[in-house]
Amino acid sequence: MSKILVTGGAGFIGSNLVDELVRLKHKVAVVDDLSTGKIEYLNPKAKFYQANICDEKKIAEIFRIEKPQYVFHLAAQMDIRKSVDDPIFDSEVNIGGGLNILKNCWKNKVKKIIFPSTAGIYGETKKPVSEEAPKFFEAPYALHKYAFEKHLEIFSKIYKIDFAVLRFANVYGPRQYKGGEGAVVGIFTYNAVRGLPCKIFGDGRQTRDFIFVDDVVKACLKAAFSANTGVYNISTGKIINLFALIKSIEKVNNKKIIYRKLPRRPGEIRNNSLNPKRANRILKWKALVSLEEGIKKTIGWVKSQKG
Ligand SMILES: NC(=O)c1ccc[n+]([C@@H]2O[C@H](COP(=O)([O-])OP(=O)(O)OC[C@H]3O[C@@H](n4cnc5c(N)ncnc54)[C@H](O)[C@@H]3O)[C@@H](O)[C@H]2O)c1
């Protein structure tokens, strides 16, 4: 059993991670400002601090009380369009807030910090790319995520703190916030179940590498509790376009989806997929949930929700 702090633990991925950590009998504390997360997603066995990761005094106090051994730093401003409209706010949360968490990690001798970065740092990709592929930034969100990766590299050397960066592909599953990064599956499954039209920005042939949240949670655990540090792509390595995604949802939901095509939006990447071989080999982790199985679980959850 370890003492663990999860920032963003009331959010989509964070709350699924907290459930698994609690199930494994770890002692879990959550920091979340509930800006997109929901109190009802919080596991009742986790201790909850409603706080902003940028609040220096409050975060220092939480670390003093909790003395975590591991920190999963998932709290983020993760709306890509918002990062284009308000890049200062994005950098305040995603770099400044991250540094506030990191500073408390080294001051409190945390063993390891796990940080989710994004597939967005590779920009357009023709095929699934490895971790060394060149980086191209089409939105401040991706640039700031990458900047924080680099801060982790710098300070892990200075303060001898272990870290793992997990560059997530497009994550989907129960509790996904519909305004966040790559929320297309969340939005389409929600609209499909309620018979609402779906908007396609661009020609619909844009591709993504969709990964189910349970696989991502397992990757977080492997990265934290193994001796391995460094940077890993967390993905399926499979390329799916929006029309194929729509077909899968229609098949599971047994109903046609009505969609409207709209112009492509600034800051959005057309094709993006990641090669997960390093994580397969070093972390001994592999994405196991098929798109159809993941969509079944997501639609099951959407149907169970009111509103
Ligand atoms: N969903 C994806 O496809 C995806 C892909 C790549 C990376 N990521 C990363 O994974 C992490 C989790 O994303 P998610 O999809 O669960 O998003 P989410 O919005 O559901 O979760 C983020 C959580 O952070 C909290 N938060 C935001 N700003 C905060 C602040 N200043 N202080 C405290 N809490 C704050 C929110 O309330 C929310 O609960 C993020 O770091 C995101 O950048 C997600």
The ligand as an SDF file (V2000), in Angstrom:
LIG
                    3D

 44 48  0  0  0  0  0  0  0  0999 V2000
   -8.5850   12.8050  -22.6650 N   0  0  0  0  0  0  0  0  0  0  0  0
   -7.5830   12.6680  -23.5180 C   0  0  0  0  0  0  0  0  0  0  0  0
   -7.7570   12.1870  -24.6380 O   0  0  0  0  0  0  0  0  0  0  0  0
   -6.1870   13.1020  -23.1250 C   0  0  0  0  0  0  0  0  0  0  0  0
   -5.1650   12.9790  -24.0630 C   0  0  0  0  0  0  0  0  0  0  0  0
   -3.8770   13.3840  -23.7260 C   0  0  0  0  0  0  0  0  0  0  0  0
   -3.6150   13.8620  -22.4500 C   0  0  0  0  0  0  0  0  0  0  0  0
   -4.6270   13.9920  -21.5680 N   0  0  0  0  0  0  0  0  0  0  0  0
   -4.3020   14.5150  -20.2260 C   0  0  0  0  0  0  0  0  0  0  0  0
   -4.8500   13.6800  -19.2260 O   0  0  0  0  0  0  0  0  0  0  0  0
   -5.1850   14.4610  -18.0770 C   0  0  0  0  0  0  0  0  0  0  0  0
   -6.6160   14.1770  -17.6480 C   0  0  0  0  0  0  0  0  0  0  0  0
   -7.4790   14.5640  -18.7070 O   0  0  0  0  0  0  0  0  0  0  0  0
   -9.0290   14.2020  -18.7210 P   0  0  0  0  0  0  0  0  0  0  0  0
   -9.3680   13.8120  -20.1110 O   0  0  0  0  0  0  0  0  0  0  0  0
   -9.3530   13.2910  -17.6010 O   0  0  0  0  0  0  0  0  0  0  0  0
   -9.6440   15.6590  -18.4680 O   0  0  0  0  0  0  0  0  0  0  0  0
  -10.6770   16.2160  -17.3890 P   0  0  0  0  0  0  0  0  0  0  0  0
  -10.9530   17.6340  -17.7540 O   0  0  0  0  0  0  0  0  0  0  0  0
  -11.8180   15.2960  -17.2200 O   0  0  0  0  0  0  0  0  0  0  0  0
   -9.7890   16.1690  -16.0810 O   0  0  0  0  0  0  0  0  0  0  0  0
   -8.9690   17.2290  -15.6560 C   0  0  0  0  0  0  0  0  0  0  0  0
   -9.2760   17.4520  -14.1810 C   0  0  0  0  0  0  0  0  0  0  0  0
   -8.4140   18.4980  -13.7040 O   0  0  0  0  0  0  0  0  0  0  0  0
   -9.1830   19.4060  -12.9300 C   0  0  0  0  0  0  0  0  0  0  0  0
   -8.5200   20.7060  -13.0270 N   0  0  0  0  0  0  0  0  0  0  0  0
   -8.4150   21.5080  -14.1270 C   0  0  0  0  0  0  0  0  0  0  0  0
   -7.7200   22.6160  -13.8170 N   0  0  0  0  0  0  0  0  0  0  0  0
   -7.3780   22.5160  -12.5070 C   0  0  0  0  0  0  0  0  0  0  0  0
   -6.6640   23.3540  -11.6080 C   0  0  0  0  0  0  0  0  0  0  0  0
   -6.1560   24.5290  -12.0010 N   0  0  0  0  0  0  0  0  0  0  0  0
   -6.5020   22.9380  -10.3280 N   0  0  0  0  0  0  0  0  0  0  0  0
   -7.0230   21.7520   -9.9110 C   0  0  0  0  0  0  0  0  0  0  0  0
   -7.7180   20.9180  -10.7180 N   0  0  0  0  0  0  0  0  0  0  0  0
   -7.8850   21.3020  -11.9960 C   0  0  0  0  0  0  0  0  0  0  0  0
  -10.5670   19.3870  -13.5530 C   0  0  0  0  0  0  0  0  0  0  0  0
  -11.5890   19.8190  -12.6720 O   0  0  0  0  0  0  0  0  0  0  0  0
  -10.7040   17.9070  -13.9310 C   0  0  0  0  0  0  0  0  0  0  0  0
  -11.2630   17.1640  -12.8770 O   0  0  0  0  0  0  0  0  0  0  0  0
   -4.9190   15.9120  -18.4520 C   0  0  0  0  0  0  0  0  0  0  0  0
   -3.6500   16.2840  -17.9660 O   0  0  0  0  0  0  0  0  0  0  0  0
   -4.8850   15.8990  -19.9750 C   0  0  0  0  0  0  0  0  0  0  0  0
   -4.0770   16.9140  -20.4840 O   0  0  0  0  0  0  0  0  0  0  0  0
   -5.9040   13.6210  -21.8660 C   0  0  0  0  0  0  0  0  0  0  0  0
  1  2  1  0
  2  3  2  0
  2  4  1  0
  4  5  1  0
  4 44  2  0
  5  6  2  0
  6  7  1  0
  7  8  2  0
  8  9  1  0
  8 44  1  0
  9 10  1  0
  9 42  1  0
 10 11  1  0
 11 12  1  0
 11 40  1  0
 12 13  1  0
 13 14  1  0
 14 15  2  0
 14 16  1  0
 14 17  1  0
 17 18  1  0
 18 19  2  0
 18 20  1  0
 18 21  1  0
 21 22  1  0
 22 23  1  0
 23 24  1  0
 23 38  1  0
 24 25  1  0
 25 26  1  0
 25 36  1  0
 26 27  1  0
 26 35  1  0
 27 28  2  0
 28 29  1  0
 29 30  1  0
 29 35  2  0
 30 31  1  0
 30 32  2  0
 32 33  1  0
 33 34  2  0
 34 35  1  0
 36 37  1  0
 36 38  1  0
 38 39  1  0
 40 41  1  0
 40 42  1  0
 42 43  1  0
M  CHG  2   8   1  16  -1
M  END
$$$$
